[in-house]
């Protein structure tokens, strides 16, 4: 009887460790050390984000990311990573952006690296 109780307790403790480590993995998806972050799909939809009001596709290869007003994008350090091969995103404008027409917005242009022309492509954005 005692052995079953101890074995059951160890099994519950192991399950608790698995659940605890699972929630820590999700914390990384939420970008715990970034002030704002966004995963933007090629159609401009916000896949996942932190402190992001909204995202949209303004034109072919041109995207807008509106950041929460608690994060000032004018002097922020911003990192952008492409989600697709042969696509190169870069910051076209910071606030104010002539193509986005919203306050506290970052305009991102994505280029096809083969042709050098604007092309649709998703990206990850992080603001430190």
N, C-alpha and C positions, 0 to 999 in steps of 0.2 A: 504494500500500500504506500509506504514511504517513497519507494523508488518511482512509482507512477506519479506521485505528487511532484517530486523533484524533476522528473522528465517532462511533465506537463508545464511546470514553471519555466524550464529552460526553453521549451518550444515557444511559449508566449514571449519570453525575452527576445528570442531570435526573431520572431515575427515583428516585435516592436522595433528592433534595429533595422529590419528591412523597410518598414513603413517610414521610419525617421530618415533613412537615407534616400528614400523616394521623394520625400518632400524637399530635401536639400537639392536634389537634381532639378526640380521645378523652379527653385529660387534662381538658378542660373539663367533659365529661360526668361525670367522677369527682369534680368539685368540689374542685380542688386547694387552694383557700384556705379551705375550710370545715372545721370540726372534725368535723361530721357532716352528712349530707344524705340525703334520701329522696324518691323519686318514688312516690307512693301512688295506686293505682287506685281507682275508685269502689267496688269490692267489698272494699277493705281490703288487697289483696295488695300486697306490696312489688315494684314494677316494677324499681327500681334503687336502690342505696343505698351509703352510705359510713358506717362505724361505727354501723350500725343492726342491732340484734339481730333484731327482727321488727316487723311491723305487722299490725293486724287491725281489722275493723269490729265494734264492740261493739254497735251498734244503728243504726237508720236515722239517717244523718247524724252518727254519733259514731264516731270512729276513735281508735286507740291506736298510738303510735309508741314502741317501747322502744329506747332509745339505749344504745350500748356504755358500760360502767361507767367507761371512761377519760374520758368527757365528762360533766361534771356539769350537768344541765339546770336546776337550781334558780335559778341566776343567769345563765344563758346568754342571749345575744341570739339570738332565733329569728325567722326570716322565713318566712311562709307565702304561697304564691301559688296561686290556683285554677287548675285545669286545664280547667274548663268554664265557659261563659258562664252567667250568672245564678246562680252559686254563690259563696258568701262564707265561706271557712274562717277560724276564729280559735281561739286557744288557750283551751280551757275550763279546764284545770288543768295545773299542772306537778306534778312529783313531790312528794308522793304524790297519785295520782289516784283518786278514789272509783269511777270507772267502769272503770278499767283493771286495778287490783289487782296491779300489778307494779312493782318498783323501777326508778327512773330512767326513768320513762315520761311522755310528753306526751300529754294528751288533747286532741283537736282536734274541734270541732263545725263542721259545714258547714251553712249556711242557704241556702234558696232566697230570692233577693232579691225575687222577686215576691210570695211568700206570707208570708215571714218565718218559715217553719217549717223544722225540720230536714229535710234532703234529702241523698241520696247524691251525692257528687261527689269526684273525685280532686283531689289537690293536690301541690305541691312544697314541701318543707320544707328549710330550711337553717339550720344552727347555726354562728354565727361564733365 
